[in-house]
Amino acid sequence: MTAVTVKRFSIAEYHRLGELGFFAPDDRVELIRGEIIIKATKSTFHSVCNSLLLGELYPLLEERAIVRGQEPIILSADSEPEPDVVIARNRSDNYLSSHPEPPDILLVIEVSDSTLKYDRRTKLSLYAESGISDYWIFNLVDIQLEMHSEPYQKQRGGFDYRVKRVLLPNEVVVIPGFPDLSLDLSAVFPAQMGE
């Protein structure tokens, strides 16, 4: 009897597949722990929330940090996710030489509806393991912001965040690393969602 083996890819192999035309130009994929993941189709609410979020963050942060929307980050030799939003430290080359890595990243944000369970488990564990200090989930199912901070390794393996805080769409949140900057969540969650 032959055992089944799963082929896992490194970032270099993943990029090579892209160069060879393995993915169609409009394929939405990311590399998570060596597996090529096909990203879910975005709902209208997801697209609107993500656009509103970016529209709020760009002017708030101006030249104090780099805001990236749905662009890759490098977490390990086999993980290159494309979160909905990343706030990264300023760098003189604007990340032309490489995508942001954990020391560069101030905040990772996922906007979640159909991917909520995946973002709460797989992505949360991956970001915690990589030492991402702050991870937010804009939960469009329950219409709330879930804030995770203080990554740690559990006693029995796996990674998680020690602190979880939930904010409602009518509240204001301070942006990690910028105690003087606040984001009004009512400007991000589409008003029609609560109806």
C-alpha positions as CSV (number, residue, x, y, z in Angstrom):
1,M,0.0,0.0,0.0
2,T,1.4,3.4,-1.0
3,A,1.2,6.3,1.4
4,V,-0.3,9.6,0.1
5,T,2.2,12.5,0.1
6,V,1.2,16.2,-0.1
7,K,3.6,18.4,-2.1
8,R,4.4,21.6,-0.2
9,F,5.9,24.5,-1.9
10,S,8.5,27.1,-0.9
11,I,8.0,30.7,-1.7
12,A,10.6,30.4,-4.4
13,E,8.8,27.4,-6.0
14,Y,5.5,29.3,-5.7
15,H,6.9,32.3,-7.5
16,R,8.4,30.1,-10.2
17,L,4.9,28.5,-10.8
18,G,3.6,32.1,-11.3
19,E,6.5,32.9,-13.7
20,L,5.7,29.7,-15.7
21,G,2.0,30.7,-16.1
22,F,0.7,28.1,-13.8
23,F,-1.9,30.6,-12.5
24,A,-4.3,32.5,-14.6
25,P,-3.9,36.3,-14.5
26,D,-7.1,36.7,-12.4
27,D,-6.4,33.8,-10.1
28,R,-6.6,34.8,-6.4
29,V,-4.1,32.6,-4.6
30,E,-1.8,32.7,-1.6
31,L,0.8,30.4,-0.1
32,I,0.0,29.3,3.5
33,R,2.3,26.8,5.2
34,G,3.4,25.4,1.8
35,E,-0.1,25.0,0.4
36,I,-1.4,27.0,-2.5
37,I,-4.8,28.3,-1.3
38,I,-7.4,29.6,-3.7
39,K,-8.9,32.7,-2.1
40,A,-12.7,33.0,-1.7
41,T,-14.7,35.3,-4.0
42,K,-15.3,38.6,-2.3
43,S,-18.9,39.5,-1.4
44,T,-20.1,43.1,-2.0
45,F,-20.0,43.9,1.7
46,H,-16.4,42.6,1.9
47,S,-15.3,44.8,-1.0
48,V,-17.1,47.9,0.4
49,C,-15.8,47.4,3.9
50,N,-12.2,46.9,2.6
51,S,-12.4,50.0,0.4
52,L,-13.8,52.1,3.2
53,L,-11.1,50.8,5.5
54,L,-8.3,51.7,3.1
55,G,-9.9,55.0,2.5
56,E,-9.8,55.8,6.2
57,L,-6.3,54.5,6.8
58,Y,-4.4,56.2,4.0
59,P,-5.1,59.8,5.1
60,L,-4.8,58.9,8.8
61,L,-1.3,57.4,8.5
62,E,-0.2,59.7,5.6
63,E,3.6,59.4,5.7
64,R,3.9,57.8,9.1
65,A,3.6,54.2,7.8
66,I,2.9,52.3,4.6
67,V,-0.7,51.0,4.1
68,R,-0.9,48.0,1.7
69,G,-4.1,46.5,0.4
70,Q,-4.3,42.9,-0.6
71,E,-0.5,42.6,-1.2
72,P,1.8,39.8,-0.1
73,I,3.8,39.6,3.1
74,I,6.5,37.1,3.8
75,L,6.1,35.2,7.1
76,S,8.4,32.2,6.5
77,A,10.0,30.2,3.7
78,D,6.6,28.6,2.9
79,S,4.0,31.3,3.8
80,E,3.2,34.4,1.7
81,P,-0.3,35.4,2.5
82,E,-2.1,38.4,1.0
83,P,-4.0,40.0,3.9
84,D,-6.7,42.5,3.1
85,V,-4.7,45.3,4.8
86,V,-1.2,45.6,6.3
87,I,0.2,48.6,8.0
88,A,4.0,48.4,7.7
89,R,6.9,50.5,8.9
90,N,8.2,53.1,6.4
91,R,11.1,51.9,4.4
92,S,13.2,53.9,2.0
93,D,12.6,51.6,-0.9
94,N,8.8,51.2,-0.2
95,Y,9.4,47.4,-0.1
96,L,10.6,47.3,-3.7
97,S,13.4,44.9,-2.7
98,S,11.1,42.5,-0.8
99,H,7.6,42.3,0.7
100,P,7.2,43.2,4.3
101,E,8.3,40.6,6.9
102,P,7.2,40.3,10.5
103,P,9.7,42.9,11.9
104,D,8.3,45.4,9.4
105,I,4.6,44.8,10.2
106,L,2.7,46.8,12.7
107,L,-0.8,45.4,12.0
108,V,-2.4,42.8,9.8
109,I,-6.1,43.0,9.0
110,E,-8.5,40.5,7.4
111,V,-12.0,41.4,6.4
112,S,-14.1,38.3,6.9
113,D,-17.4,36.9,6.0
114,S,-17.3,33.5,4.3
115,T,-13.7,33.1,5.4
116,L,-14.3,33.9,9.1
117,K,-13.6,30.4,10.5
118,Y,-10.4,30.2,8.4
119,D,-9.2,33.7,9.4
120,R,-9.9,32.9,13.1
121,R,-8.1,29.6,13.1
122,T,-5.5,29.1,10.3
123,K,-4.6,32.7,9.7
124,L,-4.7,33.7,13.4
125,S,-2.3,30.8,14.3
126,L,0.0,31.6,11.3
127,Y,0.2,35.3,12.3
128,A,0.7,34.5,16.0
129,E,3.5,32.0,15.1
130,S,5.2,34.6,12.9
131,G,5.2,37.1,15.8
132,I,2.7,39.5,14.3
133,S,2.0,41.7,17.3
134,D,-1.5,42.9,16.3
135,Y,-4.1,41.1,14.2
136,W,-7.6,42.4,13.5
137,I,-10.6,40.7,11.9
138,F,-13.4,42.9,10.6
139,N,-16.1,40.3,11.2
140,L,-18.9,41.0,8.8
141,V,-21.0,38.1,10.0
142,D,-21.4,39.5,13.6
143,I,-20.6,43.1,12.5
144,Q,-17.8,43.7,14.9
145,L,-14.0,44.2,15.0
146,E,-12.1,41.4,16.7
147,M,-8.7,42.6,17.9
148,H,-5.9,40.1,18.8
149,S,-2.6,41.0,20.4
150,E,0.3,39.5,22.4
151,P,1.1,36.3,20.3
152,Y,2.3,33.3,22.3
153,Q,2.9,29.6,21.9
154,K,0.5,27.3,23.7
155,Q,1.8,24.6,26.2
156,R,0.6,21.8,23.9
157,G,1.8,23.3,20.6
158,G,0.1,25.7,18.3
159,F,0.0,29.5,18.5
160,D,-2.6,32.0,19.6
161,Y,-3.0,35.5,21.0
162,R,-3.3,36.1,24.7
163,V,-5.5,39.2,24.4
164,K,-8.8,39.4,22.4
165,R,-11.0,42.4,22.4
166,V,-14.3,43.0,20.5
167,L,-15.4,46.4,19.4
168,L,-18.8,47.3,18.0
169,P,-19.3,49.3,14.8
170,N,-20.2,52.5,16.6
171,E,-16.9,52.6,18.6
172,V,-13.5,54.1,17.9
173,V,-10.2,52.2,18.1
174,V,-6.6,53.4,18.4
175,I,-4.2,52.1,15.7
176,P,-1.4,50.0,17.1
177,G,1.9,51.9,17.1
178,F,0.1,55.2,16.8
179,P,-1.5,56.2,20.2
180,D,-2.5,59.5,18.7
181,L,-4.4,58.0,15.8
182,S,-8.0,56.6,16.1
183,L,-10.2,54.9,13.5
184,D,-13.9,55.4,13.7
185,L,-15.4,52.0,13.0
186,S,-18.7,53.5,11.8
187,A,-16.8,54.9,8.8
188,V,-15.7,51.4,7.9
189,F,-18.7,49.1,8.5
190,P,-21.3,49.8,5.8
191,A,-24.3,51.3,7.5
192,Q,-26.7,49.0,5.7
193,M,-25.1,45.9,7.3
194,G,-26.9,46.3,10.6
195,E,-30.3,46.5,9.0
